[in-house]
Amino acid sequence: MMNIGKYNYLTLGILIFSLGLFAFGTAAPAQADETWTYTFNDLNPEEGIYYNNGTGNGWVFLTVMNNTGSTWSDFHFEIFDIGMGSITNVDFLSGGANGPFTSQNPFTYTIDNTSVGAKLDFYFTGDLIPNGDLATFNVNIGNPDNSTYGVIYRPTVVPEPVSSMLFVIGAVALGARRYWKKR
């Protein structure tokens, strides 16, 4: 019988634990139905086609790179019909393990599933995405009809302070002009 010291047991335990973490970390992304990566060089919307695998619900894991020269404060998703079946029952899922989630923290979101072409809007004004940074978004979509559909995704930039100030000054000037005209 071979004698193994207590330090060797500790080393063996750490090795097994590390291998378990590695296996879990590499296996987790396999749950994704769609994994997309996109670099935004401008603010034009991008489309991804979701080919449903017959499971009813599915995740979209999206990694984006901001290469627009602007800072982003929110990000938007919209479901659209690509002509391969009805998408009237395709909705964004929310709450608990259904997400949605993002790497930006803190964040809030709104979901509008009331019309054809459901919409999901992320807001993360406390953790902006500057030019050159990556962000991830995890979106869970309910699809009881197993339809094939598209997802449009796009960022929104933070308004520049100068542009905002010019807008406010213009509004004040118009208000003052209207006030002086009435007098």
C-alpha positions as CSV (number, residue, x, y, z in Angstrom):
1,M,0.0,0.0,0.0
2,M,1.4,3.4,-1.0
3,N,1.5,6.1,1.7
4,I,0.4,9.5,0.5
5,G,1.1,12.5,2.8
6,K,-1.5,15.0,3.8
7,Y,0.1,17.7,1.5
8,N,-0.3,15.4,-1.5
9,Y,-4.0,15.0,-0.7
10,L,-4.3,18.8,-0.5
11,T,-2.6,19.2,-3.9
12,L,-4.7,16.4,-5.4
13,G,-7.9,18.1,-4.0
14,I,-6.9,21.5,-5.5
15,L,-6.1,19.9,-8.8
16,I,-9.5,18.1,-9.0
17,F,-11.4,21.3,-7.9
18,S,-9.5,23.3,-10.5
19,L,-10.3,20.8,-13.3
20,G,-14.0,20.8,-12.2
21,L,-14.1,24.6,-12.4
22,F,-12.5,24.5,-15.8
23,A,-14.9,21.9,-17.1
24,F,-17.9,23.9,-15.7
25,G,-16.6,27.1,-17.2
26,T,-16.1,25.7,-20.7
27,A,-19.4,23.7,-20.6
28,A,-21.6,26.6,-19.6
29,P,-21.6,28.4,-23.0
30,A,-22.7,25.2,-24.7
31,Q,-26.2,26.0,-23.3
32,A,-26.5,28.9,-25.7
33,D,-28.7,28.4,-28.7
34,E,-27.0,31.3,-30.6
35,T,-23.7,33.0,-29.8
36,W,-23.0,36.2,-31.8
37,T,-20.0,38.6,-31.8
38,Y,-20.1,41.9,-33.6
39,T,-18.0,45.1,-33.8
40,F,-19.9,48.3,-34.3
41,N,-18.0,50.8,-36.4
42,D,-21.0,53.0,-36.7
43,L,-24.5,53.2,-35.0
44,N,-26.4,51.4,-37.7
45,P,-28.5,48.5,-36.4
46,E,-27.2,45.0,-37.0
47,E,-29.3,41.8,-37.6
48,G,-28.9,38.3,-36.5
49,I,-31.1,35.5,-37.9
50,Y,-32.2,33.0,-35.2
51,Y,-32.7,29.5,-36.6
52,N,-34.9,27.8,-34.0
53,N,-33.7,24.4,-33.0
54,G,-37.2,23.2,-32.1
55,T,-36.8,23.7,-28.3
56,G,-39.3,26.5,-28.0
57,N,-37.2,28.8,-26.0
58,G,-33.6,29.9,-26.6
59,W,-30.8,32.2,-25.5
60,V,-28.9,34.7,-27.6
61,F,-25.5,35.5,-26.2
62,L,-24.1,38.6,-27.8
63,T,-20.6,40.1,-27.4
64,V,-20.2,43.6,-29.0
65,M,-17.2,45.9,-29.4
66,N,-17.7,49.6,-29.4
67,N,-15.6,51.0,-32.3
68,T,-17.9,54.0,-33.1
69,G,-15.9,56.7,-31.4
70,S,-18.8,57.5,-29.1
71,T,-19.8,56.2,-25.6
72,W,-22.9,54.1,-25.3
73,S,-25.5,54.4,-22.6
74,D,-28.0,51.8,-23.7
75,F,-28.5,48.9,-26.0
76,H,-31.7,47.7,-27.8
77,F,-33.0,44.4,-29.2
78,E,-36.1,43.9,-31.5
79,I,-37.6,40.7,-32.9
80,F,-38.6,40.8,-36.6
81,D,-40.2,38.4,-39.0
82,I,-38.0,37.1,-41.8
83,G,-40.9,35.6,-43.7
84,M,-40.5,32.0,-42.5
85,G,-43.5,31.8,-40.2
86,S,-45.5,33.8,-37.7
87,I,-43.7,35.5,-34.9
88,T,-46.8,36.7,-33.1
89,N,-45.9,34.4,-30.1
90,V,-42.2,35.2,-29.9
91,D,-41.4,37.2,-26.8
92,F,-38.5,38.3,-24.6
93,L,-38.5,36.4,-21.3
94,S,-37.5,38.1,-18.0
95,G,-37.1,37.4,-14.3
96,G,-34.8,35.1,-12.3
97,A,-32.8,32.7,-14.4
98,N,-34.6,33.8,-17.6
99,G,-32.6,37.1,-17.6
100,P,-32.0,39.3,-19.5
101,F,-28.4,40.0,-18.3
102,T,-25.5,42.2,-19.4
103,S,-21.9,42.8,-18.3
104,Q,-22.8,46.4,-17.6
105,N,-23.6,46.9,-13.9
106,P,-25.9,48.4,-12.7
107,F,-28.4,48.1,-15.4
108,T,-32.2,48.2,-15.9
109,Y,-34.3,47.0,-18.8
110,T,-37.8,47.3,-20.2
111,I,-39.6,44.7,-22.3
112,D,-42.5,45.4,-24.6
113,N,-44.1,42.1,-25.8
114,T,-47.5,43.7,-26.6
115,S,-47.0,44.0,-30.3
116,V,-45.5,41.9,-33.1
117,G,-41.8,42.6,-33.0
118,A,-41.2,42.5,-29.3
119,K,-38.6,45.0,-28.0
120,L,-36.1,44.8,-25.2
121,D,-34.2,47.9,-24.0
122,F,-31.1,47.8,-21.7
123,Y,-30.1,51.0,-19.8
124,F,-26.8,51.3,-18.0
125,T,-26.0,54.9,-17.4
126,G,-23.9,54.1,-14.4
127,D,-21.6,51.8,-16.4
128,L,-21.2,53.3,-19.9
129,I,-19.5,51.5,-22.7
130,P,-16.7,53.8,-24.0
131,N,-15.1,53.5,-27.4
132,G,-12.8,50.4,-27.6
133,D,-14.6,48.4,-24.9
134,L,-16.5,45.1,-25.1
135,A,-19.9,44.3,-23.6
136,T,-22.0,41.2,-23.4
137,F,-25.8,40.8,-23.5
138,N,-27.7,37.6,-22.7
139,V,-31.3,37.5,-24.0
140,N,-33.8,34.7,-23.5
141,I,-36.5,34.4,-26.1
142,G,-39.7,32.4,-25.7
143,N,-40.9,30.8,-29.0
144,P,-43.7,28.3,-28.4
145,D,-44.4,28.0,-32.2
146,N,-40.7,27.2,-33.0
147,S,-40.6,30.0,-35.6
148,T,-37.5,31.2,-37.3
149,Y,-37.1,34.9,-36.7
150,G,-34.5,37.7,-36.7
151,V,-33.1,39.9,-34.0
152,I,-32.1,43.5,-34.6
153,Y,-29.6,44.9,-32.1
154,R,-28.2,48.4,-31.8
155,P,-26.5,50.8,-29.3
156,T,-27.5,54.4,-28.4
157,V,-24.8,57.0,-27.7
158,V,-24.6,59.2,-24.7
159,P,-25.7,62.8,-25.7
160,E,-22.7,65.1,-25.8
161,P,-22.9,67.8,-23.2
162,V,-22.4,70.6,-25.8
163,S,-25.3,69.3,-27.9
164,S,-27.6,69.1,-24.8
165,M,-26.6,72.6,-23.8
166,L,-27.4,74.0,-27.2
167,F,-30.8,72.3,-27.2
168,V,-31.6,73.8,-23.8
169,I,-30.4,77.3,-24.8
170,G,-32.5,77.1,-28.0
171,A,-35.6,76.1,-26.0
172,V,-35.1,78.9,-23.5
173,A,-34.6,81.4,-26.4
174,L,-37.8,80.3,-28.1
175,G,-39.7,80.5,-24.8
176,A,-38.3,84.0,-24.0
177,R,-39.3,85.1,-27.5
178,R,-42.8,83.8,-27.2
179,Y,-43.1,85.5,-23.7
180,W,-41.9,88.8,-25.0
181,K,-44.2,88.6,-28.0
182,K,-47.3,88.1,-25.8
183,R,-46.4,91.2,-23.7
